[in-house]
Amino acid sequence: MSKAKKSPEIKYGIEITKPWSKEMYDHNEKVASEMRANLMHHWNLLIDKLMDDDRYLLDREWDQDDIKAECPELEKLQRAICYSGFGGGYTVQDVCNEFSRELSDMQNWQLHQEYSYLSFEGLVRRTKYMMVGFDWEKHDYANVVMYPKSA
């Protein structure tokens, strides 16, 4: 008995292959750019919100309770992007610099997973498309809902 050949999976007009095709890598790079821009935009909005109340915010210690109480989303974003937490001795400016550096260096698989969690929690806006070729995500973070083609 011969096995029936499995039909190829296609998302956003791209055939999902293993190993990944150039089209898949290019698509994921475009989505990653949008994710990074969204994350940086949201981070800056939260920092600006805190700076309205305190013009010396960037010189203050990161672990001060009033910063965390006023804007808990800021710490959630930092924990999702940065490899480590920050305690006493780090200023808000130090954390901003590290957040930006880590975000720009983040691998696409890690960005895909973390963005999915952050979108699920409502901390970041949805992207136009999702990345392709990854087997798991917590939440569909794209605006476009993809339904499988009917047979």
C-alpha positions as CSV (number, residue, x, y, z in Angstrom):
1,M,0.0,0.0,0.0
2,S,1.3,3.4,-0.9
3,K,0.8,6.4,1.4
4,A,-1.0,9.4,0.1
5,K,1.3,12.4,-0.4
6,K,0.6,15.1,2.2
7,S,-0.5,18.4,0.6
8,P,1.9,21.3,1.3
9,E,1.0,23.8,4.0
10,I,0.6,27.3,2.6
11,K,0.4,30.5,4.8
12,Y,0.2,34.0,3.4
13,G,0.9,32.5,-0.1
14,I,4.2,30.9,1.1
15,E,4.8,27.2,1.1
16,I,6.0,26.0,4.4
17,T,9.1,23.8,3.8
18,K,11.8,22.1,5.9
19,P,14.5,23.3,5.6
20,W,13.1,26.8,5.4
21,S,13.0,28.6,2.0
22,K,14.3,32.1,1.3
23,E,10.6,33.2,1.1
24,M,10.0,32.0,4.6
25,Y,13.1,33.8,6.0
26,D,12.2,37.0,4.1
27,H,8.7,36.9,5.4
28,N,9.8,36.4,9.0
29,E,12.3,39.2,8.8
30,K,9.5,41.6,7.7
31,V,7.3,40.4,10.6
32,A,10.2,40.7,13.0
33,S,10.8,44.3,11.9
34,E,7.1,45.1,12.6
35,M,7.3,43.4,16.0
36,R,10.4,45.3,17.0
37,A,8.9,48.6,16.0
38,N,5.7,47.8,18.0
39,L,7.7,46.8,21.1
40,M,9.9,49.9,21.0
41,H,6.9,52.1,20.4
42,H,5.0,50.7,23.3
43,W,8.2,50.9,25.5
44,N,8.6,54.6,24.6
45,L,5.0,55.3,25.3
46,L,5.3,53.9,28.8
47,I,8.5,55.8,29.5
48,D,6.9,59.0,28.2
49,K,3.9,58.4,30.4
50,L,6.1,58.1,33.5
51,M,8.3,61.1,32.5
52,D,5.2,63.4,32.4
53,D,5.0,62.9,36.2
54,D,8.8,62.9,36.9
55,R,11.2,64.9,34.7
56,Y,14.1,63.1,36.4
57,L,12.8,59.6,35.7
58,L,15.7,58.4,33.6
59,D,18.2,59.1,36.5
60,R,16.2,57.2,39.1
61,E,16.9,53.6,40.2
62,W,15.0,51.0,38.2
63,D,13.9,49.0,41.2
64,Q,12.0,51.8,43.0
65,D,8.5,50.7,44.1
66,D,6.7,53.8,42.7
67,I,8.0,53.1,39.2
68,K,6.7,49.5,39.3
69,A,3.4,50.6,40.9
70,E,2.7,53.3,38.4
71,C,3.6,51.2,35.4
72,P,3.7,47.4,35.9
73,E,3.6,46.9,32.1
74,L,7.1,48.4,31.8
75,E,8.6,45.6,33.9
76,K,6.6,43.0,32.0
77,L,8.1,44.2,28.7
78,Q,11.6,44.4,30.2
79,R,11.4,40.8,31.5
80,A,10.1,39.5,28.1
81,I,12.9,41.1,26.1
82,C,16.0,41.3,28.4
83,Y,18.0,38.2,29.4
84,S,18.1,39.3,33.0
85,G,16.3,41.4,35.6
86,F,17.6,44.6,37.0
87,G,17.9,45.6,40.7
88,G,19.5,48.4,42.6
89,G,22.4,50.1,40.9
90,Y,20.6,50.3,37.5
91,T,18.9,53.5,36.4
92,V,15.9,53.6,34.2
93,Q,18.2,54.9,31.5
94,D,20.4,51.8,31.9
95,V,17.4,49.6,31.5
96,C,16.1,51.6,28.4
97,N,19.5,51.1,26.8
98,E,19.7,47.4,27.5
99,F,16.1,46.9,26.4
100,S,16.9,48.5,23.0
101,R,20.1,46.5,22.6
102,E,18.4,43.2,23.5
103,L,15.5,43.8,21.2
104,S,17.7,44.5,18.2
105,D,19.7,41.3,18.9
106,M,16.8,39.0,19.6
107,Q,16.5,35.9,17.5
108,N,13.3,35.5,15.5
109,W,12.2,32.3,17.3
110,Q,12.5,34.1,20.6
111,L,10.7,37.2,19.3
112,H,7.9,35.0,17.9
113,Q,7.3,33.3,21.3
114,E,7.6,36.4,23.5
115,Y,5.5,38.6,21.2
116,S,2.8,35.9,21.3
117,Y,2.8,36.0,25.2
118,L,2.8,39.8,25.2
119,S,-0.1,40.0,22.7
120,F,-2.0,37.4,24.7
121,E,-1.7,39.7,27.8
122,G,-2.8,42.7,25.7
123,L,0.5,44.5,26.1
124,V,1.3,45.0,22.4
125,R,-0.7,45.5,19.3
126,R,-1.3,42.8,16.8
127,T,0.9,42.5,13.7
128,K,-0.2,42.4,10.1
129,Y,1.0,38.8,9.7
130,M,2.4,36.1,11.9
131,M,5.8,34.5,11.4
132,V,5.8,31.2,9.5
133,G,7.5,27.9,10.1
134,F,7.3,27.8,13.9
135,D,5.4,24.9,15.5
136,W,4.1,26.7,18.5
137,E,2.7,30.0,19.8
138,K,0.6,30.9,22.8
139,H,-1.6,33.2,20.9
140,D,-2.4,34.2,17.3
141,Y,-0.9,37.7,17.3
142,A,-1.8,38.7,13.7
143,N,-4.7,40.8,12.7
144,V,-5.5,38.4,9.8
145,V,-7.0,35.2,10.9
146,M,-5.9,32.3,8.6
147,Y,-8.4,29.5,8.1
148,P,-7.3,26.3,6.5
149,K,-8.4,25.8,2.9
150,S,-11.3,23.4,2.6
151,A,-10.6,20.2,0.7
